C-alpha cells in the first residue's frame, strides 16, 4: 500500500510540473508567421518561422540543399515569389532607411559544407503583424553575403544603387511567402 501511495504522489508531482511548464489556454497563442522556402525550380529548401514575443520577434530558419557559405537573408516588401524572385520587391523598409538599417535586413545565414544551415536570432525591427500588410512579405535568401552597408573602397567616391539597396548580396536563390 505504501508503494502505491508513493507512486501516486510521484505521478501527481510530475503532472503538476508538466502543467506548470506548458502554456495555459488562458495565456493565448503567440502570433506566428511561417515561411516555406523554395528555390527557383520550386524545390523546398527550407523553412522560416517568426514568433512574436513581448517586445521582439524570434526568427528561426532551417535550410538544406543550399550552396555552402554566407548568404544575405532578408524580409522583402511583397509577398510574391515568382520567376527570379524579383517579384518580392526590395527589402522590407517602412521608414525608407539606408541599407543595413532596413526593417527587413537580418543577420547572415551560414550554410555548412553539407548544404544545411540553421539560424536563430531576435529582432525588434518589426512585429509579426507588420509582415501581413496589404501586399504581404517574403523572405529571400541571396546567393552572396550581405556587406551590411560596409561599402568597399572600390565604390569610391560613390557606391552604386546595387550595394546601397542590397548590400551586394547577389541574386535571389530562395524565396518564401510569409503566411
N, C-alpha and C positions, 0 to 999 in steps of 0.2 A: 504494500500500500504506500509506504514511504517513497518507493522508487517511482510509482505512478504520479504521486503528488509532486515530486521533484521534476519529472519530465513535463508535467503540466505547467509548472512555474517557469521553466526554461522556455517552453513554447510560447507562453504568454509574454515573456520578456522579449523574445525575438519578434513577435507580432507587433508589440509596442514600438520597438526600434524601427521596424520596417515602416510603420505608419508615420513615424517622425521624419524619416528621410525621404519619403515620397511627397511630392507637392499635392496639396489637397485641392479638390474641385473648387473650393471657395477662393483659392488664390488665382484661379483662371489660368488660361494658357498664355504663354508669351507669344507676341507676334513673330511669325517665322516666314521667311521667303526662301523658296527652294529653286535651284537652277540646275538643269541638265545640260552639261557642256558637250557640244558636238563639234567635230572637225568639219571641213568644207565638203567632205564626202557624205556627211550625215552620220558617221560612226560616233557612238557615245564614247567620250574620252575623259569624263569626269563629272563631278557634282560639286556644287557650292551651296551652303546654307548661310543665311543671315538671321540671327536670333536677336530680338530686341531685349536688352537688359534695361535697368533703370535709366542710366544716362549714357549708354553706348550700345553699339551693335557688335555682337560676337560673330566673326566670319570664320567659316571652316571650308576648306577646299581640299578635295582629293582628286588627283588626276592619274591617268595611265595612258600608255601608247603615245607619249609625247617625246619630243626631241630633248635630250639632256641639256641642262644649262639653266641660266636665269631667263625669265620671261616677264615682260610687262604684264600686269594684272590690274584691270580697271573695270569700274562700272561705267557703262556708256549710256547716253541720254535717251535712246529709243529702244523699245522692246521688240526688235525685229532682227532676225538672223538669217539673211538670205545671201546667196552668191558668195562674194568675197568678204561678207560681213560688214561692208561699209554702210549697209542699211541700218546699223546700230547707232549711226551718228558719231559725234565726238564724245569726249569724256563728260560724265555727269558733272555739271558745273553751274549750279544755280546762281552763284554770285558773280560769275564772269571773271574768276581769278586766273592768274597765270599758272602754267603747268607746274606740277608738284604741289599746288595748292587747290586743285580741282577737288570737288567733293568726292569724285569717283577715283582719284589717284590712290592706289593702295600699295602695300608693300610688295616686293618682288616675289614671284613664285619660282622656287628652285626645283627642277626636275632632276632626279638622280640618274645615274648611268643606265639603270634598268627601265627608264621611261616613266617611272612613277614619281609622284610628288605629293606632299601633304603640307598644308599651310593653315595656320591658326593665328588670328590676330583680333584686336579690338579697335574699333574706330568710333569717334564721336562726330564725324563729318556729315552723317545723315542718320535718319531713323528708318526702320523697315518700311514704314508707311510712305516715306518720301520716294521710294523706288516704284511705287504704283501710281504715278501721276498719269495724266491723260494719255500720253503715248508710251507709257511703261519704261522699262530699263532693261539693259542686257549686260552680262558680264563677258568681257573679251580677254582672251589670253593671246598675247602678241608673240611674234617669232623671236624677238630680240629682247635684251634687257632694257629697262627704262633708265634714263640718266637722271631722273628726278630733278630736272632743272639745272643740273650741274653742266653748264654749257661748255663744251670743249673749245679750246683756243682756236681750232680750225675755223670756227664761225666768226672770228673777229673780222670786222668790228661789230657785225650784227648777225645773230642766229637766224636761220630760215624758219619759215612757218612750221615745217615738219617737226623740228625739235621743240619749238615753242608750244605746239599743240599736243604732241605725243611723247616727247622725251626720246625721240629716235628709237622707239620700241619696235619698229618694223611692222610687217604685215600682220593680219589677224588670222591666227591659226585655229582658234576655237571660240565658239560663241554659245551663249545660253540665255534665253529669255527669263527674266525674274518672274516667278509665279507666286 
